[in-house]
Amino acid sequence: MFHVHSIASLDLPELAPYRTMRRPLEHEREGIFVAEGEKVVRRLLKSRFEVLSVLLPDKHLENFRPLLETRPESLNVYLAGKKLLEQLIGFSMYQGVLAVGRIPPPASLDDILSKNPRPLLLAAVDGLTSAENLGALVRNCVAFGVQALIVGETSSSPFLRRAVRNSMGTILQLPVIELAKLGLRHQFTAKPHTTDLTLAECLTRLRERGVRCLAAYPHTDEKFLWQADFSGDCCIVFGSEGEGISAPVLAACDEAVAIPMPPTVDSLNVGAAAAVFLYEAARQRRKC
């Protein structure tokens, strides 16, 4: 059931998540995320994620009504003119369609390993702080069949607004293990189910369980992409464009693999590199 509220004021306490869209730590503390844009909000409404509220320009209500009627929770839908919405959130919007969802508990490593069909295909990120790049990587993960994403303790959350937007809502389809929940950056979100496991330690555990860990590392000529074996259980690790993969994480991997490039090019954007690596993994798996 949903309840429609036409708003003429920005002061309602229930609108606080929309007023604080530029303060992501407040959202993390509350365990919420913002979905932005018509396609992303539609995917949220179709998902199993808990939806807390929806904020729409008046003209969009009838288009969203069929989806709103399928939601199991008692859902508040706020309607306002586009100018009022832009005043509320503090920046110009193209569509003006927003929603607030609940961040789910992190996926369990044991569940990922035991409940997914083999061969496993996992991805991990180390030091990836750009929300836009992380969102693009998430979209590639879902496109090429990755079964779970491990987010290292030095990476941004994939539930930041810009990450959710750049993933086009595909983050709603991808199990995520966030390792930073007890780290300094996430000090407000520590909960009993969280872990202080580092990415390097997590990769070591994966290797102990028979999962090969391959670092996407441009500064090596030991093994190129087509020479690597992605046909078995594996986890592909991606780093940031600036620093790449840290030394402890690189040491925790079985091997480093590079995309061959001319010496005049240092590296690809991490989203592009992820697409290349994950396509090759999918190609090898279809061949087997």
TIROBA-327839 format. One record per residue (C-alpha): residue number from 1; residue in three letters; y, z, x. Coordinates in Angstrom, 2 decimals. Layout:
node nr = NUM, rest = ALA, c2 = Y, c3 = Z, c1 = X
...
***
This chain:
node nr = 1, rest = MET, c2 = 0.00, c3 = 0.00, c1 = 0.00
node nr = 2, rest = PHE, c2 = 3.50, c3 = -0.72, c1 = 1.24
node nr = 3, rest = HIS, c2 = 6.89, c3 = 0.53, c1 = 0.14
node nr = 4, rest = VAL, c2 = 10.03, c3 = -1.61, c1 = 0.40
node nr = 5, rest = HIS, c2 = 13.37, c3 = -0.06, c1 = 1.38
node nr = 6, rest = SER, c2 = 16.56, c3 = -2.10, c1 = 1.53
node nr = 7, rest = ILE, c2 = 18.79, c3 = -0.51, c1 = 4.16
node nr = 8, rest = ALA, c2 = 22.53, c3 = -0.63, c1 = 4.53
node nr = 9, rest = SER, c2 = 22.75, c3 = 2.08, c1 = 7.19
node nr = 10, rest = LEU, c2 = 21.40, c3 = 2.38, c1 = 10.72
node nr = 11, rest = ASP, c2 = 21.14, c3 = 6.15, c1 = 10.63
node nr = 12, rest = LEU, c2 = 17.74, c3 = 6.68, c1 = 9.01
node nr = 13, rest = PRO, c2 = 15.49, c3 = 8.82, c1 = 11.25
node nr = 14, rest = GLU, c2 = 12.63, c3 = 6.41, c1 = 10.48
node nr = 15, rest = LEU, c2 = 14.54, c3 = 3.62, c1 = 12.24
node nr = 16, rest = ALA, c2 = 14.68, c3 = 5.50, c1 = 15.56
node nr = 17, rest = PRO, c2 = 11.96, c3 = 3.36, c1 = 17.23
node nr = 18, rest = TYR, c2 = 14.06, c3 = 0.25, c1 = 16.60
node nr = 19, rest = ARG, c2 = 17.26, c3 = 1.90, c1 = 17.83
node nr = 20, rest = THR, c2 = 15.53, c3 = 2.91, c1 = 21.09
node nr = 21, rest = MET, c2 = 13.88, c3 = -0.40, c1 = 21.97
node nr = 22, rest = ARG, c2 = 15.57, c3 = -0.35, c1 = 25.38
node nr = 23, rest = ARG, c2 = 14.17, c3 = 3.09, c1 = 26.19
node nr = 24, rest = PRO, c2 = 10.45, c3 = 2.45, c1 = 26.68
node nr = 25, rest = LEU, c2 = 9.63, c3 = 5.94, c1 = 27.98
node nr = 26, rest = GLU, c2 = 10.56, c3 = 7.38, c1 = 24.60
node nr = 27, rest = HIS, c2 = 8.11, c3 = 5.02, c1 = 22.96
node nr = 28, rest = GLU, c2 = 5.38, c3 = 5.94, c1 = 25.44
node nr = 29, rest = ARG, c2 = 5.99, c3 = 9.62, c1 = 24.78
node nr = 30, rest = GLU, c2 = 5.45, c3 = 8.98, c1 = 21.07
node nr = 31, rest = GLY, c2 = 2.48, c3 = 6.68, c1 = 21.66
node nr = 32, rest = ILE, c2 = 4.07, c3 = 3.70, c1 = 19.91
node nr = 33, rest = PHE, c2 = 4.96, c3 = 0.10, c1 = 20.71
node nr = 34, rest = VAL, c2 = 7.24, c3 = -2.52, c1 = 19.17
node nr = 35, rest = ALA, c2 = 5.99, c3 = -5.94, c1 = 18.10
node nr = 36, rest = GLU, c2 = 8.75, c3 = -8.56, c1 = 18.13
node nr = 37, rest = GLY, c2 = 8.74, c3 = -12.00, c1 = 16.54
node nr = 38, rest = GLU, c2 = 7.05, c3 = -13.47, c1 = 13.48
node nr = 39, rest = LYS, c2 = 3.80, c3 = -14.52, c1 = 15.17
node nr = 40, rest = VAL, c2 = 3.34, c3 = -11.22, c1 = 17.03
node nr = 41, rest = VAL, c2 = 4.03, c3 = -9.14, c1 = 13.91
node nr = 42, rest = ARG, c2 = 1.57, c3 = -11.24, c1 = 11.92
node nr = 43, rest = ARG, c2 = -1.09, c3 = -10.61, c1 = 14.55
node nr = 44, rest = LEU, c2 = -0.37, c3 = -6.89, c1 = 14.43
node nr = 45, rest = LEU, c2 = -0.72, c3 = -6.85, c1 = 10.64
node nr = 46, rest = LYS, c2 = -4.05, c3 = -8.68, c1 = 10.92
node nr = 47, rest = SER, c2 = -5.35, c3 = -6.29, c1 = 13.60
node nr = 48, rest = ARG, c2 = -7.11, c3 = -2.93, c1 = 13.41
node nr = 49, rest = PHE, c2 = -4.16, c3 = -1.22, c1 = 15.09
node nr = 50, rest = GLU, c2 = -2.32, c3 = 1.37, c1 = 13.05
node nr = 51, rest = VAL, c2 = 1.02, c3 = -0.01, c1 = 11.81
node nr = 52, rest = LEU, c2 = 3.79, c3 = 2.52, c1 = 11.26
node nr = 53, rest = SER, c2 = 6.58, c3 = 0.35, c1 = 9.84
node nr = 54, rest = VAL, c2 = 7.92, c3 = -3.17, c1 = 9.55
node nr = 55, rest = LEU, c2 = 11.55, c3 = -4.30, c1 = 9.74
node nr = 56, rest = LEU, c2 = 12.42, c3 = -7.70, c1 = 8.26
node nr = 57, rest = PRO, c2 = 15.32, c3 = -9.82, c1 = 7.12
node nr = 58, rest = ASP, c2 = 15.22, c3 = -9.97, c1 = 3.32
node nr = 59, rest = LYS, c2 = 14.18, c3 = -13.63, c1 = 3.25
node nr = 60, rest = HIS, c2 = 10.87, c3 = -12.94, c1 = 5.06
node nr = 61, rest = LEU, c2 = 9.42, c3 = -10.40, c1 = 2.62
node nr = 62, rest = GLU, c2 = 7.57, c3 = -12.85, c1 = 0.37
node nr = 63, rest = ASN, c2 = 6.07, c3 = -14.67, c1 = 3.36
node nr = 64, rest = PHE, c2 = 4.69, c3 = -11.40, c1 = 4.70
node nr = 65, rest = ARG, c2 = 3.63, c3 = -9.92, c1 = 1.35
node nr = 66, rest = PRO, c2 = -0.01, c3 = -11.15, c1 = 1.45
node nr = 67, rest = LEU, c2 = -0.54, c3 = -9.54, c1 = 4.87
node nr = 68, rest = LEU, c2 = 1.28, c3 = -6.35, c1 = 3.91
node nr = 69, rest = GLU, c2 = -0.95, c3 = -5.97, c1 = 0.87
node nr = 70, rest = THR, c2 = -4.08, c3 = -5.96, c1 = 3.07
node nr = 71, rest = ARG, c2 = -2.97, c3 = -2.99, c1 = 5.17
node nr = 72, rest = PRO, c2 = -4.91, c3 = 0.25, c1 = 4.55
node nr = 73, rest = GLU, c2 = -2.10, c3 = 2.65, c1 = 5.49
node nr = 74, rest = SER, c2 = 0.92, c3 = 3.67, c1 = 3.44
node nr = 75, rest = LEU, c2 = 3.41, c3 = 1.40, c1 = 5.13
node nr = 76, rest = ASN, c2 = 7.21, c3 = 1.41, c1 = 4.98
node nr = 77, rest = VAL, c2 = 8.87, c3 = -2.00, c1 = 5.05
node nr = 78, rest = TYR, c2 = 12.61, c3 = -2.00, c1 = 5.74
node nr = 79, rest = LEU, c2 = 14.76, c3 = -4.95, c1 = 4.72
node nr = 80, rest = ALA, c2 = 18.16, c3 = -5.75, c1 = 6.15
node nr = 81, rest = GLY, c2 = 20.43, c3 = -8.68, c1 = 6.91
node nr = 82, rest = LYS, c2 = 20.07, c3 = -10.29, c1 = 10.33
node nr = 83, rest = LYS, c2 = 23.49, c3 = -9.10, c1 = 11.49
node nr = 84, rest = LEU, c2 = 22.64, c3 = -5.50, c1 = 10.62
node nr = 85, rest = LEU, c2 = 19.33, c3 = -5.83, c1 = 12.45
node nr = 86, rest = GLU, c2 = 21.06, c3 = -7.09, c1 = 15.58
node nr = 87, rest = GLN, c2 = 23.54, c3 = -4.24, c1 = 15.35
node nr = 88, rest = LEU, c2 = 20.62, c3 = -1.82, c1 = 15.04
node nr = 89, rest = ILE, c2 = 18.62, c3 = -3.01, c1 = 18.03
node nr = 90, rest = GLY, c2 = 21.60, c3 = -3.92, c1 = 20.23
node nr = 91, rest = PHE, c2 = 20.91, c3 = -7.56, c1 = 21.06
node nr = 92, rest = SER, c2 = 20.76, c3 = -10.99, c1 = 19.41
node nr = 93, rest = MET, c2 = 17.50, c3 = -12.01, c1 = 17.76
node nr = 94, rest = TYR, c2 = 16.18, c3 = -15.41, c1 = 16.73
node nr = 95, rest = GLN, c2 = 13.82, c3 = -14.33, c1 = 13.92
node nr = 96, rest = GLY, c2 = 14.67, c3 = -10.67, c1 = 13.34
node nr = 97, rest = VAL, c2 = 11.04, c3 = -9.71, c1 = 12.57
node nr = 98, rest = LEU, c2 = 9.89, c3 = -6.39, c1 = 14.06
node nr = 99, rest = ALA, c2 = 7.14, c3 = -3.82, c1 = 13.57
node nr = 100, rest = VAL, c2 = 6.04, c3 = -0.55, c1 = 15.14
node nr = 101, rest = GLY, c2 = 2.38, c3 = 0.05, c1 = 15.96
node nr = 102, rest = ARG, c2 = 0.39, c3 = 2.94, c1 = 17.41
node nr = 103, rest = ILE, c2 = -0.91, c3 = 2.58, c1 = 20.97
node nr = 104, rest = PRO, c2 = -4.68, c3 = 3.16, c1 = 20.85
node nr = 105, rest = PRO, c2 = -6.48, c3 = 5.55, c1 = 23.22
node nr = 106, rest = PRO, c2 = -7.41, c3 = 3.89, c1 = 26.53
node nr = 107, rest = ALA, c2 = -10.76, c3 = 2.14, c1 = 26.54
node nr = 108, rest = SER, c2 = -13.62, c3 = 3.94, c1 = 28.28
node nr = 109, rest = LEU, c2 = -14.98, c3 = 2.43, c1 = 31.49
node nr = 110, rest = ASP, c2 = -18.50, c3 = 3.45, c1 = 30.46
node nr = 111, rest = ASP, c2 = -18.08, c3 = 1.76, c1 = 27.08
node nr = 112, rest = ILE, c2 = -16.78, c3 = -1.42, c1 = 28.70
node nr = 113, rest = LEU, c2 = -19.78, c3 = -1.55, c1 = 31.00
node nr = 114, rest = SER, c2 = -22.40, c3 = -0.66, c1 = 28.41
node nr = 115, rest = LYS, c2 = -21.21, c3 = -2.35, c1 = 25.21
node nr = 116, rest = ASN, c2 = -20.19, c3 = -5.83, c1 = 26.40
node nr = 117, rest = PRO, c2 = -22.59, c3 = -8.76, c1 = 26.83
node nr = 118, rest = ARG, c2 = -23.49, c3 = -9.80, c1 = 30.36
node nr = 119, rest = PRO, c2 = -22.31, c3 = -11.23, c1 = 32.62
node nr = 120, rest = LEU, c2 = -19.17, c3 = -9.12, c1 = 32.53
node nr = 121, rest = LEU, c2 = -15.77, c3 = -10.64, c1 = 33.22
node nr = 122, rest = LEU, c2 = -13.07, c3 = -8.04, c1 = 33.84
node nr = 123, rest = ALA, c2 = -9.54, c3 = -8.27, c1 = 35.22
node nr = 124, rest = ALA, c2 = -7.40, c3 = -5.66, c1 = 36.97
node nr = 125, rest = VAL, c2 = -3.75, c3 = -5.52, c1 = 38.00
node nr = 126, rest = ASP, c2 = -2.26, c3 = -3.66, c1 = 40.97
node nr = 127, rest = GLY, c2 = 1.47, c3 = -3.01, c1 = 41.29
node nr = 128, rest = LEU, c2 = 2.42, c3 = -5.46, c1 = 38.55
node nr = 129, rest = THR, c2 = 5.70, c3 = -4.08, c1 = 37.20
node nr = 130, rest = SER, c2 = 7.14, c3 = -7.15, c1 = 35.44
node nr = 131, rest = ALA, c2 = 6.43, c3 = -6.76, c1 = 31.73
node nr = 132, rest = GLU, c2 = 6.89, c3 = -10.49, c1 = 31.18
node nr = 133, rest = ASN, c2 = 4.36, c3 = -11.40, c1 = 33.88
node nr = 134, rest = LEU, c2 = 1.91, c3 = -8.78, c1 = 32.63
node nr = 135, rest = GLY, c2 = 2.17, c3 = -10.21, c1 = 29.13
node nr = 136, rest = ALA, c2 = 1.47, c3 = -13.72, c1 = 30.41
node nr = 137, rest = LEU, c2 = -1.55, c3 = -12.44, c1 = 32.33
node nr = 138, rest = VAL, c2 = -2.87, c3 = -10.71, c1 = 29.19
node nr = 139, rest = ARG, c2 = -2.59, c3 = -13.98, c1 = 27.27
node nr = 140, rest = ASN, c2 = -4.62, c3 = -15.76, c1 = 29.96
node nr = 141, rest = CYS, c2 = -7.23, c3 = -12.99, c1 = 29.91
node nr = 142, rest = VAL, c2 = -7.82, c3 = -13.45, c1 = 26.20
node nr = 143, rest = ALA, c2 = -7.79, c3 = -17.25, c1 = 26.49
node nr = 144, rest = PHE, c2 = -10.55, c3 = -17.27, c1 = 29.13
node nr = 145, rest = GLY, c2 = -12.84, c3 = -14.57, c1 = 27.77
node nr = 146, rest = VAL, c2 = -11.96, c3 = -11.47, c1 = 29.81
node nr = 147, rest = GLN, c2 = -13.67, c3 = -8.48, c1 = 28.19
node nr = 148, rest = ALA, c2 = -11.29, c3 = -5.75, c1 = 29.40
node nr = 149, rest = LEU, c2 = -8.14, c3 = -5.30, c1 = 31.48
node nr = 150, rest = ILE, c2 = -7.81, c3 = -2.42, c1 = 33.96
node nr = 151, rest = VAL, c2 = -4.14, c3 = -1.56, c1 = 34.52
node nr = 152, rest = GLY, c2 = -3.61, c3 = 0.18, c1 = 37.86
node nr = 153, rest = GLU, c2 = -1.56, c3 = 3.35, c1 = 38.18
node nr = 154, rest = THR, c2 = 1.35, c3 = 1.48, c1 = 39.80
node nr = 155, rest = SER, c2 = 1.60, c3 = -1.20, c1 = 37.11
node nr = 156, rest = SER, c2 = 3.67, c3 = -1.38, c1 = 33.95
node nr = 157, rest = SER, c2 = 2.13, c3 = -0.72, c1 = 30.57
node nr = 158, rest = PRO, c2 = 0.94, c3 = -3.81, c1 = 28.68
node nr = 159, rest = PHE, c2 = 2.36, c3 = -2.18, c1 = 25.53
node nr = 160, rest = LEU, c2 = 5.98, c3 = -2.50, c1 = 26.63
node nr = 161, rest = ARG, c2 = 7.88, c3 = -4.61, c1 = 24.11
node nr = 162, rest = ARG, c2 = 8.42, c3 = -7.53, c1 = 26.47
node nr = 163, rest = ALA, c2 = 4.79, c3 = -7.46, c1 = 27.58
node nr = 164, rest = VAL, c2 = 3.57, c3 = -7.50, c1 = 23.98
node nr = 165, rest = ARG, c2 = 5.97, c3 = -10.34, c1 = 23.19
node nr = 166, rest = ASN, c2 = 4.96, c3 = -12.44, c1 = 26.22
node nr = 167, rest = SER, c2 = 1.30, c3 = -11.92, c1 = 25.41
node nr = 168, rest = MET, c2 = 2.08, c3 = -13.41, c1 = 21.98
node nr = 169, rest = GLY, c2 = 0.27, c3 = -10.43, c1 = 20.50
node nr = 170, rest = THR, c2 = -3.02, c3 = -11.16, c1 = 22.28
node nr = 171, rest = ILE, c2 = -2.89, c3 = -7.64, c1 = 23.75
node nr = 172, rest = LEU, c2 = -4.15, c3 = -6.61, c1 = 20.30
node nr = 173, rest = GLN, c2 = -7.45, c3 = -8.37, c1 = 21.11
node nr = 174, rest = LEU, c2 = -8.02, c3 = -7.04, c1 = 24.63
node nr = 175, rest = PRO, c2 = -9.49, c3 = -3.61, c1 = 25.47
node nr = 176, rest = VAL, c2 = -7.27, c3 = -1.90, c1 = 28.05
node nr = 177, rest = ILE, c2 = -7.93, c3 = 0.89, c1 = 30.54
node nr = 178, rest = GLU, c2 = -4.58, c3 = 2.31, c1 = 31.69
node nr = 179, rest = LEU, c2 = -4.99, c3 = 4.41, c1 = 34.84
node nr = 180, rest = ALA, c2 = -1.37, c3 = 5.61, c1 = 35.00
node nr = 181, rest = LYS, c2 = -1.43, c3 = 8.05, c1 = 32.09
node nr = 182, rest = LEU, c2 = -1.24, c3 = 11.07, c1 = 34.39
node nr = 183, rest = GLY, c2 = 0.96, c3 = 9.40, c1 = 36.99
node nr = 184, rest = LEU, c2 = 4.65, c3 = 10.13, c1 = 37.49
node nr = 185, rest = ARG, c2 = 5.77, c3 = 7.11, c1 = 35.51
node nr = 186, rest = HIS, c2 = 3.72, c3 = 8.25, c1 = 32.52
node nr = 187, rest = GLN, c2 = 4.37, c3 = 11.96, c1 = 32.89
node nr = 188, rest = PHE, c2 = 5.36, c3 = 12.25, c1 = 29.23
node nr = 189, rest = THR, c2 = 2.14, c3 = 10.76, c1 = 27.87
node nr = 190, rest = ALA, c2 = -0.55, c3 = 12.94, c1 = 29.46
node nr = 191, rest = LYS, c2 = -3.30, c3 = 13.61, c1 = 26.91
node nr = 192, rest = PRO, c2 = -6.79, c3 = 15.13, c1 = 27.15
node nr = 193, rest = HIS, c2 = -8.45, c3 = 11.69, c1 = 27.11
node nr = 194, rest = THR, c2 = -6.47, c3 = 10.35, c1 = 30.06
node nr = 195, rest = THR, c2 = -7.54, c3 = 10.08, c1 = 33.66
node nr = 196, rest = ASP, c2 = -5.97, c3 = 10.30, c1 = 37.10
node nr = 197, rest = LEU, c2 = -8.46, c3 = 7.80, c1 = 38.52
node nr = 198, rest = THR, c2 = -6.77, c3 = 5.36, c1 = 40.90
node nr = 199, rest = LEU, c2 = -7.43, c3 = 1.65, c1 = 40.78
node nr = 200, rest = ALA, c2 = -9.13, c3 = 1.74, c1 = 44.18
node nr = 201, rest = GLU, c2 = -11.47, c3 = 4.48, c1 = 42.94
node nr = 202, rest = CYS, c2 = -12.12, c3 = 2.58, c1 = 39.74
node nr = 203, rest = LEU, c2 = -13.09, c3 = -0.54, c1 = 41.66
node nr = 204, rest = THR, c2 = -15.43, c3 = 1.52, c1 = 43.82
node nr = 205, rest = ARG, c2 = -17.14, c3 = 2.79, c1 = 40.66
node nr = 206, rest = LEU, c2 = -17.46, c3 = -0.74, c1 = 39.37
node nr = 207, rest = ARG, c2 = -19.12, c3 = -1.85, c1 = 42.59
node nr = 208, rest = GLU, c2 = -21.53, c3 = 1.08, c1 = 42.34
node nr = 209, rest = ARG, c2 = -22.49, c3 = -0.25, c1 = 38.92
node nr = 210, rest = GLY, c2 = -23.16, c3 = -3.73, c1 = 40.24
node nr = 211, rest = VAL, c2 = -19.82, c3 = -5.37, c1 = 39.37
node nr = 212, rest = ARG, c2 = -18.43, c3 = -7.53, c1 = 42.18
node nr = 213, rest = CYS, c2 = -14.69, c3 = -7.05, c1 = 42.73
node nr = 214, rest = LEU, c2 = -12.77, c3 = -10.09, c1 = 43.96
node nr = 215, rest = ALA, c2 = -9.16, c3 = -9.89, c1 = 45.08
node nr = 216, rest = ALA, c2 = -6.88, c3 = -12.80, c1 = 44.21
node nr = 217, rest = TYR, c2 = -5.23, c3 = -12.83, c1 = 47.60
node nr = 218, rest = PRO, c2 = -3.21, c3 = -15.82, c1 = 48.85
node nr = 219, rest = HIS, c2 = -3.06, c3 = -14.72, c1 = 52.48
node nr = 220, rest = THR, c2 = -6.62, c3 = -15.45, c1 = 53.46
node nr = 221, rest = ASP, c2 = -8.51, c3 = -18.52, c1 = 54.61
node nr = 222, rest = GLU, c2 = -11.91, c3 = -16.81, c1 = 54.58
node nr = 223, rest = LYS, c2 = -12.87, c3 = -18.00, c1 = 51.09
node nr = 224, rest = PHE, c2 = -11.24, c3 = -20.45, c1 = 48.70
node nr = 225, rest = LEU, c2 = -11.53, c3 = -20.36, c1 = 44.95
node nr = 226, rest = TRP, c2 = -14.30, c3 = -22.93, c1 = 44.55
node nr = 227, rest = GLN, c2 = -16.41, c3 = -21.11, c1 = 47.16
node nr = 228, rest = ALA, c2 = -16.44, c3 = -17.81, c1 = 45.26
node nr = 229, rest = ASP, c2 = -19.21, c3 = -16.88, c1 = 42.82
node nr = 230, rest = PHE, c2 = -17.89, c3 = -15.80, c1 = 39.41
node nr = 231, rest = SER, c2 = -21.15, c3 = -16.34, c1 = 37.53
node nr = 232, rest = GLY, c2 = -22.32, c3 = -12.70, c1 = 37.60
node nr = 233, rest = ASP, c2 = -20.68, c3 = -9.41, c1 = 36.65
node nr = 234, rest = CYS, c2 = -17.25, c3 = -9.46, c1 = 38.29
node nr = 235, rest = CYS, c2 = -13.74, c3 = -8.05, c1 = 38.17
node nr = 236, rest = ILE, c2 = -10.85, c3 = -10.20, c1 = 39.41
node nr = 237, rest = VAL, c2 = -7.94, c3 = -8.18, c1 = 40.82
node nr = 238, rest = PHE, c2 = -4.37, c3 = -9.49, c1 = 40.71
node nr = 239, rest = GLY, c2 = -1.31, c3 = -8.08, c1 = 42.50
node nr = 240, rest = SER, c2 = 2.43, c3 = -8.49, c1 = 42.19
node nr = 241, rest = GLU, c2 = 4.25, c3 = -11.56, c1 = 43.48
node nr = 242, rest = GLY, c2 = 6.39, c3 = -9.51, c1 = 45.85
node nr = 243, rest = GLU, c2 = 3.91, c3 = -7.12, c1 = 47.47
node nr = 244, rest = GLY, c2 = 0.58, c3 = -8.60, c1 = 46.46
node nr = 245, rest = ILE, c2 = -2.45, c3 = -6.32, c1 = 46.40
node nr = 246, rest = SER, c2 = -2.06, c3 = -2.97, c1 = 48.18
node nr = 247, rest = ALA, c2 = -4.21, c3 = -2.16, c1 = 51.22
node nr = 248, rest = PRO, c2 = -6.35, c3 = 0.54, c1 = 49.50
node nr = 249, rest = VAL, c2 = -7.10, c3 = -1.73, c1 = 46.54
node nr = 250, rest = LEU, c2 = -7.85, c3 = -4.69, c1 = 48.81
node nr = 251, rest = ALA, c2 = -10.22, c3 = -2.52, c1 = 50.83
node nr = 252, rest = ALA, c2 = -12.02, c3 = -1.50, c1 = 47.63
node nr = 253, rest = CYS, c2 = -12.82, c3 = -5.14, c1 = 46.78
node nr = 254, rest = ASP, c2 = -15.92, c3 = -7.02, c1 = 47.91
node nr = 255, rest = GLU, c2 = -13.95, c3 = -10.01, c1 = 49.12
node nr = 256, rest = ALA, c2 = -10.58, c3 = -11.75, c1 = 49.04
node nr = 257, rest = VAL, c2 = -10.30, c3 = -15.21, c1 = 47.49
node nr = 258, rest = ALA, c2 = -7.40, c3 = -17.64, c1 = 47.77
node nr = 259, rest = ILE, c2 = -6.12, c3 = -20.63, c1 = 45.85
node nr = 260, rest = PRO, c2 = -5.58, c3 = -23.31, c1 = 48.53
node nr = 261, rest = MET, c2 = -1.90, c3 = -24.20, c1 = 48.85
node nr = 262, rest = PRO, c2 = 0.29, c3 = -25.89, c1 = 51.46
node nr = 263, rest = PRO, c2 = 1.92, c3 = -23.56, c1 = 54.02
node nr = 264, rest = THR, c2 = 5.32, c3 = -24.17, c1 = 52.45
node nr = 265, rest = VAL, c2 = 4.23, c3 = -22.25, c1 = 49.31
node nr = 266, rest = ASP, c2 = 3.68, c3 = -18.50, c1 = 49.62
node nr = 267, rest = SER, c2 = 2.00, c3 = -17.85, c1 = 46.27
node nr = 268, rest = LEU, c2 = 1.92, c3 = -18.69, c1 = 42.58
node nr = 269, rest = ASN, c2 = 3.41, c3 = -16.65, c1 = 39.79
node nr = 270, rest = VAL, c2 = 0.75, c3 = -14.09, c1 = 38.84
node nr = 271, rest = GLY, c2 = 0.40, c3 = -15.58, c1 = 35.37
node nr = 272, rest = ALA, c2 = -0.27, c3 = -19.02, c1 = 36.84
node nr = 273, rest = ALA, c2 = -2.66, c3 = -17.59, c1 = 39.44
node nr = 274, rest = ALA, c2 = -4.56, c3 = -15.71, c1 = 36.73
node nr = 275, rest = ALA, c2 = -4.93, c3 = -18.90, c1 = 34.71
node nr = 276, rest = VAL, c2 = -6.39, c3 = -20.73, c1 = 37.73
node nr = 277, rest = PHE, c2 = -8.82, c3 = -17.93, c1 = 38.65
node nr = 278, rest = LEU, c2 = -9.95, c3 = -17.25, c1 = 35.09
node nr = 279, rest = TYR, c2 = -10.43, c3 = -20.95, c1 = 34.34
node nr = 280, rest = GLU, c2 = -12.72, c3 = -21.24, c1 = 37.37
node nr = 281, rest = ALA, c2 = -14.66, c3 = -18.16, c1 = 36.24
node nr = 282, rest = ALA, c2 = -15.04, c3 = -19.62, c1 = 32.74
node nr = 283, rest = ARG, c2 = -16.06, c3 = -23.01, c1 = 34.17
node nr = 284, rest = GLN, c2 = -18.80, c3 = -21.49, c1 = 36.32
node nr = 285, rest = ARG, c2 = -20.11, c3 = -19.42, c1 = 33.41
node nr = 286, rest = ARG, c2 = -20.32, c3 = -22.40, c1 = 31.09
node nr = 287, rest = LYS, c2 = -22.27, c3 = -24.24, c1 = 33.80
node nr = 288, rest = CYS, c2 = -24.86, c3 = -21.47, c1 = 34.18
***
